[in-house]
Amino acid sequence: MLQPSHRPWSKVSAFLLSFIAAGLLFTTAAQGPITGVDSIRMDELRDKVTYIASEKFKGRGNGTRELNMAAEYIAGIFEKNGLKPASGRFFQSFEMYTSLLGTNNDMRIQGASASEWKLTVRTDFIPERWSVNGVVSGPMVLVERPGSSANLKGKIAVVKEGRGLADDPEFPENAATGHSLEAEGAIGVVVVQDPSDRREGEIAALAEAFRDDLPTRIVPMSTMDSPEYPKIPVVVVSGDVSKRLLPLLMNSQNKVEATVTADVNRKTFTTQNVIGLVEGTDPDLKKEVMVLGAHYDHDGEAYGQIWYGADDNGSGTAALLEIAEAFGIGSMKPARSVLLCAWAGEEKGLLGSRYYMSHPLFPLDRTVAMFQMDMIGRNEEHGADESEGIPEERASENGNTMNVLGSAYSPDLKAIISRMNDQTGLTLRFRYDFGAQELLQRSDQWSFLSKRIPAVFFFAGLHPDYHTPRDTAAKINYAKLEKAAKLVYLAAVDIANSPVRPKYIKPANGR
């Protein structure tokens, strides 16, 4: 909600500071040194995107030496421009992992017949790649959906696939389901395929995620030390097993018990968000923060090709670096603090921003807003999707357009961005907040919105080169990218200097 400053005189000083800063922002080269917004230049953006999306970084895959090199590059620019490390260093390190299937996975069901029913791993069942290891034994209870069972304490919950909490397309649904059932007392979770679903080979497909020879762009990854994952074993059983198991569980006369052993080996590696601080000048407001973000990871290389990721997300990363320079060239510093965050792990499920939200460098209740820049350098081009309410877009008609997602959750942000755009001249489209292939949930702003922090996603739109090796620096619309970076900077400065905070609201059709 909108909150005034704690001290009456701070409101006046913040307004004066904002007024003075606005004048400095538009000092031209003829009038004196370039400051603020004028330092954000198309030629420098081109240089940065071309470098970030070059063969040197080999697509910046998660877990690669090249992503670490990119992190060093970003940190160097932050340091060069006078940003401070927010926690003693520019790197917020955390552990990610890939998974291999252990040798001790086992599942046995008793009470289904006179003899014990032993399931075969990789054929009948498989643990989730993020499942904790361990052995659990207890009665099996069929659960319609999380929250619908009266007592799961000491029991193994059985739930049909797709009956969980599917409110986040970038987070495993079965993990959300398992987390909820664990909170209800379950000691383990068995996810079964609906018998009416005629898909075949699902278990075999899940087993592929455990291969150790997958290229970076395909291999699933997760983070250690994440409070969102359940701390109990979770396994998936095949449709053939569910056809036999579900009728047994539906008959209240049957007492069915199981012993489940999950054994998943994790191959861990250290990665990092790169975070630089522009410290605020107001004694009170400097304790609050405006966050600007862009993920710097991409898909890496595979099969002899590089997924360069110039638009996704070299464009947003370059804009973040130009904004760092704008804050660092000696122009008036804002009243509130501003945190510039280059996220790792976005392509693997928003992992870097999720980690930040559980390990924030500023308290979340002092985080006033967040802007995410992701794919802000191309001209939107795709076919129509009537079921999702997405119209056809032609690149020739989108040379100056920019989508802003998430404004339905904060009309205040929409008003600020619209007002600042009077000085940059983009054609803004405030859309894609709902439906639309869940685009709003597919970049790092969702980590903030899900915690009720006002956040928007600057997004030029999808195009045929999305997540292909054809996403190269030569195809970026640098004039548009310059405008987008300037708009984000201007709006961030406005928020950082305002004595009031933008509101978060939950729209009627929101999550």
RODO-2510 file (C-alpha; in nm, 4 decimals, decimal comma):
residues 511
     n   res          X          Y          Z
     1     m     0,0000     0,0000     0,0000
     2     l     0,0991     0,3640    -0,0330
     3     q     0,3012     0,4601     0,2697
     4     p     0,4168     0,8125     0,3508
     5     s     0,7643     0,8746     0,4809
     6     h     0,8128     0,8416     0,8553
     7     r     0,9196     1,2036     0,9031
     8     p     0,7156     1,4972     0,7659
     9     w     1,0190     1,6871     0,6402
    10     s     1,1352     1,3849     0,4401
    11     k     0,8326     1,4130     0,2113
    12     v     0,9276     1,7684     0,1166
    13     s     1,2962     1,6860     0,0770
    14     a     1,2151     1,3847    -0,1420
    15     f     0,9993     1,5940    -0,3732
    16     l     1,2732     1,8577    -0,4008
    17     l     1,5296     1,5869    -0,4647
    18     s     1,3131     1,4385    -0,7394
    19     f     1,2722     1,7825    -0,8989
    20     i     1,6453     1,8529    -0,8923
    21     a     1,7272     1,5050    -1,0229
    22     a     1,4869     1,5462    -1,3137
    23     g     1,6751     1,8558    -1,4221
    24     l     2,0079     1,6787    -1,4034
    25     l     1,8813     1,3800    -1,5967
    26     f     1,8373     1,5807    -1,9113
    27     t     2,1610     1,7806    -1,9061
    28     t     2,2918     1,7626    -2,2632
    29     a     2,6499     1,7191    -2,3755
    30     a     2,6544     2,0811    -2,4912
    31     q     2,5604     2,2013    -2,1440
    32     g     2,8155     1,9951    -1,9558
    33     p     2,9078     1,6358    -1,8736
    34     i     2,6638     1,3684    -1,9845
    35     t     2,4608     1,2532    -1,6869
    36     g     2,1870     1,0082    -1,6103
    37     v     1,9580     0,9114    -1,8919
    38     d     2,1725     1,0678    -2,1637
    39     s     2,4471     0,8159    -2,0909
    40     i     2,2261     0,5279    -2,2100
    41     r     2,3283     0,5009    -2,5734
    42     m     2,2452     0,2749    -2,8621
    43     d     2,6079     0,2228    -2,9666
    44     e     2,7086     0,1121    -2,6162
    45     l     2,4117    -0,1220    -2,5964
    46     r     2,5159    -0,2747    -2,9283
    47     d     2,8681    -0,3289    -2,7986
    48     k     2,7428    -0,4953    -2,4818
    49     v     2,4911    -0,7244    -2,6507
    50     t     2,7457    -0,8215    -2,9155
    51     y     2,9956    -0,9117    -2,6434
    52     i     2,7522    -1,0954    -2,4144
    53     a     2,6099    -1,2941    -2,7067
    54     s     2,9475    -1,3734    -2,8616
    55     e     3,1079    -1,7132    -2,9032
    56     k     3,3289    -1,6340    -2,6048
    57     f     3,0396    -1,6983    -2,3665
    58     k     2,8994    -1,9981    -2,5585
    59     g     2,5380    -1,9181    -2,4750
    60     r     2,5931    -1,8665    -2,0996
    61     g     2,4560    -2,2033    -1,9958
    62     n     2,3879    -2,2659    -1,6296
    63     g     2,6672    -2,4521    -1,4576
    64     t     2,9251    -2,3572    -1,7201
    65     r     3,2549    -2,1722    -1,6932
    66     e     3,1195    -1,9228    -1,9459
    67     l     2,8307    -1,8189    -1,7206
    68     n     3,0828    -1,7506    -1,4440
    69     m     3,2860    -1,5434    -1,6897
    70     a     2,9735    -1,3426    -1,7719
    71     a     2,9156    -1,2872    -1,4002
    72     e     3,2693    -1,1480    -1,3648
    73     y     3,2064    -0,9155    -1,6589
    74     i     2,8844    -0,7826    -1,5060
    75     a     3,0416    -0,7376    -1,1637
    76     g     3,3305    -0,5499    -1,3222
    77     i     3,0962    -0,2980    -1,4823
    78     f     2,9061    -0,2559    -1,1555
    79     e     3,2305    -0,1876    -0,9720
    80     k     3,3666     0,0444    -1,2407
    81     n     3,0572     0,2617    -1,2107
    82     g     3,0667     0,2945    -0,8353
    83     l     2,7909     0,0528    -0,7395
    84     k     2,8451    -0,1077    -0,4036
    85     p     2,8340    -0,4779    -0,3263
    86     a     2,5131    -0,5195    -0,1289
    87     s     2,6502    -0,7913     0,0996
    88     g     3,0253    -0,7484     0,0985
    89     r     3,0636    -0,8809    -0,2570
    90     f     2,8819    -0,8515    -0,5868
    91     f     2,8037    -1,2228    -0,6019
    92     q     2,5110    -1,3809    -0,4196
    93     s     2,6274    -1,7399    -0,4461
    94     f     2,3980    -2,0402    -0,4235
    95     e     2,4021    -2,4087    -0,5078
    96     m     2,2270    -2,5601    -0,8065
    97     y     2,2220    -2,9259    -0,9005
    98     t     2,1442    -3,1828    -1,1624
    99     s     2,0230    -3,5302    -1,0628
   100     l     2,1286    -3,8868    -1,1265
   101     l     1,9240    -4,1917    -1,0373
   102     g     2,0651    -4,3832    -0,7414
   103     t     2,0871    -4,7600    -0,7154
   104     n     1,8565    -4,8136    -0,4161
   105     n     1,5184    -4,6993    -0,5447
   106     d     1,2487    -4,9421    -0,4388
   107     m     0,8697    -4,9497    -0,4004
   108     r     0,6620    -5,2292    -0,2498
   109     i     0,2867    -5,2395    -0,1861
   110     q     0,1255    -5,4702     0,0686
   111     g    -0,2401    -5,5582     0,1002
   112     a    -0,3110    -5,5334    -0,2675
   113     s    -0,3103    -5,9125    -0,2956
   114     a    -0,2011    -6,2123    -0,0997
   115     s     0,1583    -6,1454    -0,2010
   116     e     0,3675    -5,8324    -0,1935
   117     w     0,3533    -5,6169    -0,5066
   118     k     0,7024    -5,5046    -0,6051
   119     l     0,7302    -5,2238    -0,8559
   120     t     1,0171    -5,1828    -1,0979
   121     v     1,2054    -4,8529    -1,1112
   122     r     1,2136    -4,6776    -1,4512
   123     t     0,9169    -4,8885    -1,5660
   124     d     0,6539    -4,8798    -1,2904
   125     f     0,7757    -4,5871    -1,0849
   126     i     1,0478    -4,3270    -1,0578
   127     p     1,1403    -4,0693    -0,7934
   128     e     1,1125    -3,7042    -0,8803
   129     r     1,4576    -3,5651    -0,9593
   130     w     1,4211    -3,3176    -0,6682
   131     s     1,2853    -3,5746    -0,4209
   132     v     1,4635    -3,6118    -0,0889
   133     n     1,6213    -3,9489    -0,0221
   134     g     1,4884    -4,1894     0,2345
   135     v     1,2641    -4,4813     0,3195
   136     v     0,9039    -4,4344     0,4317
   137     s     0,6493    -4,6985     0,5263
   138     g     0,2841    -4,6518     0,6085
   139     p    -0,0770    -4,6763     0,4950
   140     m    -0,1614    -4,5306     0,1550
   141     v    -0,4433    -4,2760     0,1425
   142     l    -0,6019    -4,1503    -0,1781
   143     v    -0,6253    -3,7701    -0,1708
   144     e    -0,8585    -3,5886    -0,4089
   145     r    -0,6378    -3,2800    -0,3952
   146     p    -0,4197    -3,1046    -0,1368
   147     g    -0,6290    -2,9691     0,1468
   148     s    -0,9122    -3,2157     0,0983
   149     s    -0,8015    -3,4846     0,3446
   150     a    -0,8817    -3,4753     0,7146
   151     n    -0,5769    -3,6646     0,8443
   152     l    -0,2572    -3,7546     0,6634
   153     k    -0,0269    -3,7762     0,9630
   154     g     0,2055    -4,0730     0,9263
   155     k     0,0526    -4,1728     0,5917
   156     i     0,1649    -4,1915     0,2298
   157     a    -0,0569    -3,9633     0,0244
   158     v    -0,1612    -4,0791    -0,3223
   159     v    -0,2789    -3,8075    -0,5583
   160     k    -0,3703    -3,8090    -0,9247
   161     e    -0,1455    -3,6162    -1,1561
   162     g    -0,2786    -3,2694    -1,2328
   163     r    -0,4758    -3,2388    -0,9093
   164     g    -0,2194    -3,0204    -0,7417
   165     l    -0,1452    -2,6503    -0,7124
   166     a    -0,0664    -2,5522    -1,0702
   167     d    -0,0342    -2,1767    -1,0145
   168     d     0,3257    -2,1415    -1,1295
   169     p     0,4291    -2,2807    -1,4686
   170     e     0,7987    -2,2389    -1,3858
   171     f     0,7816    -2,4546    -1,0714
   172     p     0,7208    -2,8330    -1,0715
   173     e     0,3554    -2,8961    -0,9972
   174     n     0,4319    -3,2181    -0,8123
   175     a     0,6724    -3,0298    -0,5866
   176     a     0,3992    -2,7809    -0,4963
   177     t     0,1624    -3,0719    -0,4350
   178     g     0,4170    -3,2554    -0,2224
   179     h     0,4929    -2,9439    -0,0184
   180     s     0,1240    -2,8973     0,0583
   181     l     0,0655    -3,2626     0,1486
   182     e     0,3740    -3,2619     0,3700
   183     a     0,2242    -2,9681     0,5587
   184     e    -0,0825    -3,1861     0,6161
   185     g     0,1296    -3,4571     0,7774
   186     a     0,2081    -3,6916     0,4887
   187     i     0,5391    -3,8791     0,5181
   188     g     0,5582    -3,9486     0,1449
   189     v     0,3724    -3,8770    -0,1789
   190     v     0,2867    -4,1062    -0,4685
   191     v     0,1678    -3,9248    -0,7822
   192     v    -0,0363    -4,1493    -1,0123
   193     q    -0,1356    -4,0939    -1,3697
   194     d    -0,5081    -4,0758    -1,4327
   195     p    -0,6140    -4,4147    -1,5790
   196     s    -0,8184    -4,2357    -1,8448
   197     d    -0,5012    -4,0673    -1,9731
   198     r    -0,3757    -4,2748    -2,2652
   199     r    -0,0214    -4,1376    -2,2694
   200     e     0,2457    -4,4026    -2,2792
   201     g     0,6084    -4,3952    -2,1774
   202     e     0,5730    -4,1188    -1,9180
   203     i     0,7981    -4,2921    -1,6669
   204     a     1,0591    -4,3517    -1,9346
   205     a     1,0426    -3,9845    -2,0279
   206     l     1,0916    -3,8814    -1,6646
   207     a     1,3871    -4,1184    -1,6443
   208     e     1,5531    -3,9272    -1,9288
   209     a     1,5927    -3,6303    -1,6937
   210     f     1,8428    -3,8397    -1,4944
   211     r     2,0806    -3,8930    -1,7849
   212     d     2,4288    -3,7553    -1,7295
   213     d     2,4997    -3,6772    -2,0961
   214     l     2,2265    -3,4207    -2,1600
   215     p     2,3306    -3,0792    -2,2942
   216     t     2,2931    -2,7851    -2,0595
   217     r     1,9894    -2,6459    -2,2382
   218     i     1,7916    -2,9663    -2,1803
   219     v     1,9029    -3,0991    -1,8429
   220     p     1,6645    -3,0088    -1,5571
   221     m     1,8174    -2,8194    -1,2665
   222     s     1,7081    -2,7147    -0,9208
   223     t     1,8486    -2,5274    -0,6231
   224     m     1,9679    -2,6552    -0,2901
   225     d     1,8395    -2,4878     0,0243
   226     s     1,4998    -2,4084    -0,1239
   227     p     1,2023    -2,3877     0,1147
   228     e     0,9583    -2,4457    -0,1711
   229     y     1,0405    -2,8125    -0,2221
   230     p     0,8954    -3,0874     0,0013
   231     k     1,1246    -3,2601     0,2473
   232     i     0,9608    -3,6006     0,2009
   233     p     1,0071    -3,8636    -0,0725
   234     v     0,7925    -3,8065    -0,3827
   235     v     0,7605    -4,0674    -0,6584
   236     v     0,5552    -4,0980    -0,9762
   237     v     0,3932    -4,4265    -1,0808
   238     s     0,2871    -4,5305    -1,4275
   239     g    -0,0601    -4,5345    -1,5719
   240     d    -0,0577    -4,9132    -1,5751
   241     v     0,0129    -4,9211    -1,2022
   242     s    -0,2523    -4,6613    -1,1290
   243     k    -0,5175    -4,8678    -1,3083
   244     r    -0,4603    -5,1421    -1,0562
   245     l    -0,3818    -4,9286    -0,7509
   246     l    -0,6613    -4,6719    -0,7624
   247     p    -0,9517    -4,9219    -0,7381
   248     l    -0,7862    -5,0746    -0,4329
   249     l    -0,7575    -4,7392    -0,2615
   250     m    -1,1123    -4,6391    -0,3515
   251     n    -1,2469    -4,9420    -0,1640
   252     s    -1,2572    -4,8434     0,2026
   253     q    -1,2451    -5,2090     0,3039
   254     n    -0,8920    -5,2458     0,1716
   255     k    -0,5942    -5,1663     0,3905
   256     v    -0,3117    -5,0891     0,1541
   257     e     0,0347    -5,0080     0,2802
   258     a     0,3568    -4,9251     0,1009
   259     t     0,7276    -4,8982     0,1565
   260     v     0,8916    -4,6407    -0,0692
   261     t     1,2649    -4,5872    -0,1045
   262     a     1,3835    -4,2831    -0,2973
   263     d     1,7486    -4,2581    -0,3958
   264     v     1,8555    -3,9548    -0,5986
   265     n     2,2165    -3,8455    -0,6344
   266     r     2,2732    -3,4731    -0,6769
   267     k     2,5584    -3,3233    -0,8731
   268     t     2,5952    -2,9749    -0,7278
   269     f     2,7682    -2,6647    -0,8547
   270     t     2,7957    -2,3077    -0,7336
   271     t     2,6452    -2,0257    -0,9346
   272     q     2,5571    -1,6676    -0,8545
   273     n     2,3287    -1,3719    -0,8923
   274     v     2,5293    -1,0561    -0,9561
   275     i     2,3959    -0,7702    -0,7421
   276     g     2,5043    -0,4071    -0,7223
   277     l     2,3684    -0,1396    -0,4900
   278     v     2,3027     0,2273    -0,5547
   279     e     2,2670     0,3455    -0,1983
   280     g     1,9906     0,5967    -0,1312
   281     t     2,0543     0,9377     0,0191
   282     d     1,7471     0,9910     0,2376
   283     p     1,8125     0,8722     0,5962
   284     d     1,4797     0,6883     0,6093
   285     l     1,4066     0,5969     0,2488
   286     k     1,7531     0,4486     0,1884
   287     k     1,6376     0,1527     0,3973
   288     e     1,3869     0,0730     0,1218
   289     v     1,4817    -0,0573    -0,2211
   290     m     1,3718    -0,0485    -0,5823
   291     v     1,4877    -0,3626    -0,7678
   292     l     1,5892    -0,3709    -1,1350
   293     g     1,6502    -0,7167    -1,2769
   294     a     1,7527    -0,9081    -1,5883
   295     h     1,8613    -1,2698    -1,6148
   296     y     2,2002    -1,3228    -1,7763
   297     d     2,1876    -1,6992    -1,8288
   298     h     2,0705    -1,8710    -2,1453
   299     d     2,0692    -2,2188    -2,3008
   300     g     2,4389    -2,2723    -2,3658
   301     e     2,5593    -2,4952    -2,6475
   302     a     2,4461    -2,8322    -2,7791
   303     y     2,5061    -3,0559    -3,0785
   304     g     2,7849    -2,8333    -3,2086
   305     q     2,5731    -2,5165    -3,2010
   306     i     2,5571    -2,2173    -2,9690
   307     w     2,2296    -2,0764    -2,8426
   308     y     2,3580    -1,7175    -2,8338
   309     g     2,0688    -1,5614    -2,6428
   310     a     2,1175    -1,2078    -2,7747
   311     d     1,7578    -1,1081    -2,7107
   312     d     1,7033    -1,3689    -2,4394
   313     n     1,8507    -1,2132    -2,2426
   314     g     2,1549    -1,0302    -2,3669
   315     s     1,9217    -0,7382    -2,4382
   316     g     1,8002    -0,7072    -2,0799
   317     t     2,1479    -0,7646    -1,9380
   318     a     2,2989    -0,4928    -2,1592
   319     a     2,0225    -0,2540    -2,0546
   320     l     2,0930    -0,3315    -1,6884
   321     l     2,4614    -0,2500    -1,7430
   322     e     2,3805     0,0773    -1,9197
   323     i     2,1531     0,1689    -1,6300
   324     a     2,4396     0,0928    -1,3914
   325     e     2,6472     0,3442    -1,5838
   326     a     2,3638     0,5970    -1,5710
   327     f     2,3536     0,5700    -1,1927
   328     g     2,7295     0,5749    -1,1642
   329     i     2,8446     0,8746    -1,3613
   330     g     2,7995     1,1310    -1,0860
   331     s     2,4373     1,2303    -1,1367
   332     m     2,2124     1,2934    -0,8387
   333     k     2,1653     0,9745    -0,6378
   334     p     1,8079     0,8737    -0,5541
   335     a     1,6449     0,8997    -0,2132
   336     r     1,5696     0,5272    -0,1947
   337     s     1,8260     0,2598    -0,2621
   338     v     1,8226     0,0838    -0,5980
   339     l     1,9374    -0,2771    -0,6371
   340     l     2,0555    -0,3958    -0,9792
   341     c     2,0269    -0,7738    -1,0070
   342     a     2,1545    -1,0004    -1,2843
   343     w     1,9845    -1,3328    -1,2184
   344     a     2,1241    -1,6788    -1,2868
   345     g     1,9068    -1,9861    -1,3357
   346     e     1,6084    -1,8144    -1,4964
   347     e     1,6004    -2,0612    -1,7830
   348     k     1,5771    -2,3471    -1,5314
   349     g     1,2724    -2,2141    -1,3473
   350     l     1,3489    -1,8615    -1,2180
   351     l     1,5989    -2,0197    -0,9800
   352     g     1,8139    -1,7128    -0,9146
   353     s     1,5275    -1,4808    -0,8302
   354     r     1,3568    -1,7539    -0,6261
   355     y     1,6761    -1,7921    -0,4262
   356     y     1,6943    -1,4167    -0,3724
   357     m     1,3368    -1,4086    -0,2428
   358     s     1,4210    -1,6655     0,0239
   359     h     1,7543    -1,4908     0,0980
   360     p     1,6782    -1,1216     0,0342
   361     l     1,9450    -0,8569     0,0815
   362     f     1,6764    -0,6061     0,1805
   363     p     1,3699    -0,7140     0,3810
   364     l     1,0832    -0,7948     0,1459
   365     d     0,8548    -0,5533     0,3291
   366     r     1,1016    -0,2788     0,2358
   367     t     1,1125    -0,3772    -0,1311
   368     v     0,8882    -0,1177    -0,2925
   369     a     0,8786    -0,2432    -0,6532
   370     m     1,0601    -0,4541    -0,9109
   371     f     1,1211    -0,4095    -1,2854
   372     q     1,2317    -0,7082    -1,4962
   373     m     1,3873    -0,6616    -1,8407
   374     d     1,3739    -0,9787    -2,0466
   375     m     1,3752    -0,9939    -2,4276
   376     i     1,3457    -0,6207    -2,4882
   377     g     1,5392    -0,5980    -2,8133
   378     r     1,3343    -0,7523    -3,0950
   379     n     1,0166    -0,6782    -3,2863
   380     e     0,7307    -0,9048    -3,1845
   381     e     0,6420    -1,1606    -3,4506
   382     h     0,4196    -1,4659    -3,4117
   383     g     0,0934    -1,6218    -3,5199
   384     a    -0,2378    -1,5819    -3,3434
   385     d    -0,3496    -1,8043    -3,0567
   386     e    -0,7224    -1,7447    -3,0196
   387     s    -0,7578    -1,9777    -2,7211
   388     e    -0,5020    -1,7670    -2,5316
   389     g    -0,6303    -1,4353    -2,6621
   390     i    -0,3057    -1,3643    -2,8467
   391     p    -0,3371    -1,1769    -3,1779
   392     e    -0,1048    -1,2248    -3,4715
   393     e     0,1937    -0,9898    -3,4637
   394     r     0,4103    -0,8794    -3,7545
   395     a     0,7649    -0,7574    -3,7017
   396     s     0,7147    -0,4771    -3,9523
   397     e     0,4428    -0,3285    -3,7301
   398     n     0,6358    -0,3578    -3,4032
   399     g     0,9489    -0,1534    -3,4537
   400     n     0,8611     0,0737    -3,1618
   401     t     0,6353    -0,1373    -2,9403
   402     m     0,6996    -0,2696    -2,5899
   403     n     0,4765    -0,4940    -2,3804
   404     v     0,4516    -0,4208    -2,0104
   405     l     0,3166    -0,7166    -1,8152
   406     g     0,1944    -0,7071    -1,4559
   407     s     0,0405    -0,3616    -1,4422
   408     a    -0,2954    -0,5122    -1,3454
   409     y    -0,1341    -0,5796    -1,0073
   410     s    -0,0245    -0,2183    -0,9688
   411     p    -0,2034     0,0656    -1,1496
   412     d     0,0457     0,2940    -0,9752
   413     l     0,3315     0,1406    -1,1737
   414     k     0,1327     0,1695    -1,4936
   415     a     0,0759     0,5411    -1,4298
   416     i     0,4443     0,6057    -1,3527
   417     i     0,5700     0,4140    -1,6560
   418     s     0,3177     0,5859    -1,8855
   419     r     0,4213     0,9281    -1,7589
   420     m     0,7923     0,8601    -1,7990
   421     n     0,7307     0,7229    -2,1471
   422     d     0,6345     1,0745    -2,2575
   423     q     1,0111     1,1312    -2,2647
   424     t     1,1072     0,8120    -2,4493
   425     g     0,8241     0,7682    -2,6998
   426     l     0,7731     0,3936    -2,7061
   427     t     0,4361     0,2506    -2,8005
   428     l     0,3448     0,0723    -2,4794
   429     r     0,1035    -0,2183    -2,4593
   430     f    -0,0150    -0,3063    -2,1119
   431     r    -0,1306    -0,6604    -2,1830
   432     y    -0,0532    -1,0315    -2,1426
   433     d    -0,1246    -1,0152    -1,7679
   434     f    -0,3635    -1,3115    -1,7823
   435     g    -0,3756    -1,6183    -2,0017
   436     a    -0,1485    -1,5490    -2,2977
   437     q     0,0589    -1,8655    -2,2493
   438     e     0,1215    -1,7576    -1,8879
   439     l     0,3871    -1,5126    -2,0046
   440     l     0,3621    -1,3103    -1,6842
   441     q     0,4705    -1,6137    -1,4805
   442     r     0,7661    -1,6963    -1,7042
   443     s     1,0309    -1,4473    -1,5972
   444     d     1,1819    -1,3290    -1,2713
   445     q     0,9247    -1,0628    -1,1872
   446     w     0,6912    -1,3487    -1,0927
   447     s     0,9124    -1,4319    -0,7952
   448     f     0,8298    -1,0840    -0,6628
   449     l     0,4646    -1,0674    -0,7673
   450     s     0,3974    -1,3981    -0,5937
   451     k     0,5129    -1,2291    -0,2717
   452     r     0,2759    -0,9348    -0,3308
   453     i     0,5488    -0,6940    -0,4340
   454     p     0,4512    -0,4608    -0,7230
   455     a     0,6462    -0,5785    -1,0272
   456     v     0,6304    -0,5480    -1,4047
   457     f     0,7929    -0,7290    -1,6940
   458     f     0,9267    -0,5259    -1,9881
   459     f     0,9039    -0,7604    -2,2860
   460     a     0,9239    -0,6765    -2,6554
   461     g     0,7564    -1,0044    -2,7476
   462     l     0,8144    -1,3507    -2,8890
   463     h     0,9693    -1,4076    -3,2311
   464     p     1,0702    -1,7044    -3,4505
   465     d     1,4289    -1,7027    -3,3179
   466     y     1,3218    -1,7490    -2,9551
   467     h     1,5323    -2,0232    -2,7936
   468     t     1,7144    -2,1075    -3,1154
   469     p     2,0749    -2,0536    -3,2281
   470     r     1,9388    -1,7795    -3,4550
   471     d     1,8908    -1,5357    -3,1640
   472     t     2,1968    -1,3260    -3,2502
   473     a     2,3161    -0,9733    -3,1798
   474     a     2,2767    -0,8656    -3,5424
   475     k     1,8979    -0,8983    -3,5171
   476     i     1,8475    -0,6627    -3,2202
   477     n     1,6557    -0,3372    -3,2723
   478     y     1,9015    -0,1158    -3,0858
   479     a     1,6961     0,2019    -3,1192
   480     k     1,4123     0,0308    -2,9353
   481     l     1,6498    -0,1185    -2,6815
   482     e     1,7859     0,2281    -2,6009
   483     k     1,4360     0,3633    -2,5442
   484     a     1,3462     0,0681    -2,3241
   485     a     1,6560     0,1090    -2,1062
   486     k     1,5909     0,4817    -2,0701
   487     l     1,2283     0,4213    -1,9763
   488     v     1,3219     0,1686    -1,7077
   489     y     1,5838     0,4069    -1,5683
   490     l     1,3498     0,7074    -1,5632
   491     a     1,0654     0,5142    -1,4009
   492     a     1,3011     0,3599    -1,1437
   493     v     1,4409     0,7019    -1,0505
   494     d     1,0879     0,8379    -1,0159
   495     i     0,9885     0,5564    -0,7793
   496     a     1,3134     0,5800    -0,5860
   497     n     1,2556     0,9523    -0,5260
   498     s     0,8853     0,9387    -0,4458
   499     p     0,7822     0,9771    -0,0800
   500     v     0,5104     0,7157    -0,1326
   501     r     0,5246     0,3539    -0,2408
   502     p     0,3328     0,2011    -0,5322
   503     k     0,0453    -0,0214    -0,4239
   504     y     0,0071    -0,3898    -0,4954
   505     i    -0,3487    -0,4996    -0,5660
   506     k    -0,4886    -0,8399    -0,6467
   507     p    -0,7088    -0,8091    -0,9548
   508     a    -1,0345    -0,9999    -0,9659
   509     n    -0,9021    -1,2472    -1,2253
   510     g    -0,5498    -1,2593    -1,0803
   511     r    -0,3773    -1,5329    -0,8832
***
